[in-house]
Amino acid sequence: MSLLNKFSNKTTLELVTIIESGDDYTDPAKEAAKTILELKKIEEEELKDASKKFWTDKLNDNFKRYLLNNIKPESKFLNTEEISELFKIAFEKWQEQQETFQVDTTKYWFV
């Protein structure tokens, strides 16, 4: 079974995920996904929305990894400003989560 046949029933988000996933997929798999997107004539706005969804989920799941390793996300569909905005939002969400996990020391004082 060729990759084109294998990927032909995938959604736009799944195809964008294949392309955006870096080393998770082989180059022929990425090329097949690009070809299918071109054949389906997906609009640029839909591709950007799918890419934003992919990066939002990925950054929210692994933000600490990106932060500690100083990894800058690169997208095939989003420009630098758009990916930076998603990174900023993920950072703010991560900070809020960190504040949630802090110990409330006012409950543990002794007389």
C-alpha positions in Angstrom: 0.0 0.0 0.0 1.5 3.4 -1.0 1.6 6.3 1.4 -0.8 8.2 -0.8 -3.4 5.5 -0.4 -2.7 5.2 3.3 -3.1 8.9 4.0 -5.9 9.6 1.5 -8.6 9.3 4.2 -6.9 11.4 6.8 -8.3 14.7 8.0 -6.6 18.0 7.3 -5.5 18.1 10.9 -3.9 14.7 10.7 -2.1 15.6 7.5 -0.8 18.8 9.0 0.3 16.9 12.0 2.4 14.6 9.8 4.0 17.6 8.1 4.6 19.6 11.3 5.9 16.7 13.5 9.6 17.1 12.6 11.4 13.8 12.8 8.4 11.8 13.9 7.6 10.9 10.2 9.8 10.1 7.3 10.4 12.5 4.4 8.3 10.3 2.0 5.4 10.4 4.5 5.6 14.2 4.7 5.7 14.5 0.9 2.7 12.2 0.6 0.8 14.4 3.1 1.7 17.5 1.2 0.6 16.0 -2.1 -2.8 15.0 -0.6 -3.3 18.5 0.8 -2.6 19.9 -2.7 -4.9 17.5 -4.4 -7.7 18.3 -1.9 -7.1 22.0 -2.6 -7.3 22.9 1.1 -7.5 26.7 1.6 -4.6 28.4 3.4 -6.7 29.6 6.2 -7.8 26.0 7.0 -4.2 24.9 6.9 -3.2 27.6 9.3 -6.1 26.7 11.7 -5.0 23.1 11.7 -1.4 24.1 12.3 -2.5 26.4 15.2 -4.4 23.5 16.7 -1.5 21.2 16.4 1.0 23.7 17.9 -1.4 24.7 20.7 -1.8 21.1 21.8 1.9 20.3 21.4 3.1 23.3 23.3 0.5 22.8 26.1 1.6 19.1 26.5 5.3 19.7 26.3 6.0 23.3 27.2 8.6 22.6 29.8 10.6 20.6 27.3 10.6 23.5 24.9 11.5 26.0 27.6 14.3 23.9 29.3 16.0 22.9 26.0 15.6 26.3 24.4 13.8 24.8 21.5 12.1 27.3 19.1 9.1 25.7 17.3 9.1 26.0 13.6 6.0 25.7 11.5 5.5 25.0 7.8 2.2 26.8 7.7 2.6 29.6 10.3 4.9 32.6 10.2 7.3 33.6 13.0 4.8 36.0 14.6 2.0 33.5 14.7 4.1 30.8 16.3 5.6 33.3 18.8 2.1 34.3 19.8 1.1 30.6 20.4 4.3 30.2 22.4 3.5 33.2 24.5 0.0 31.9 25.2 1.4 28.5 26.2 3.9 30.2 28.5 1.2 32.2 30.3 -0.9 29.0 30.7 2.2 27.1 32.0 2.9 30.0 34.5 -0.7 29.7 35.8 -0.3 26.0 36.3 2.9 26.5 38.2 1.1 29.0 40.5 -1.6 26.4 41.1 0.9 23.8 42.3 2.6 26.1 44.8 2.1 25.2 48.5 0.1 27.7 50.5 2.4 28.3 53.4 -0.2 30.3 55.4 -1.8 27.0 56.3 1.3 25.5 57.8 2.5 28.0 60.4 2.9 26.9 64.0 2.5 28.9 67.2 
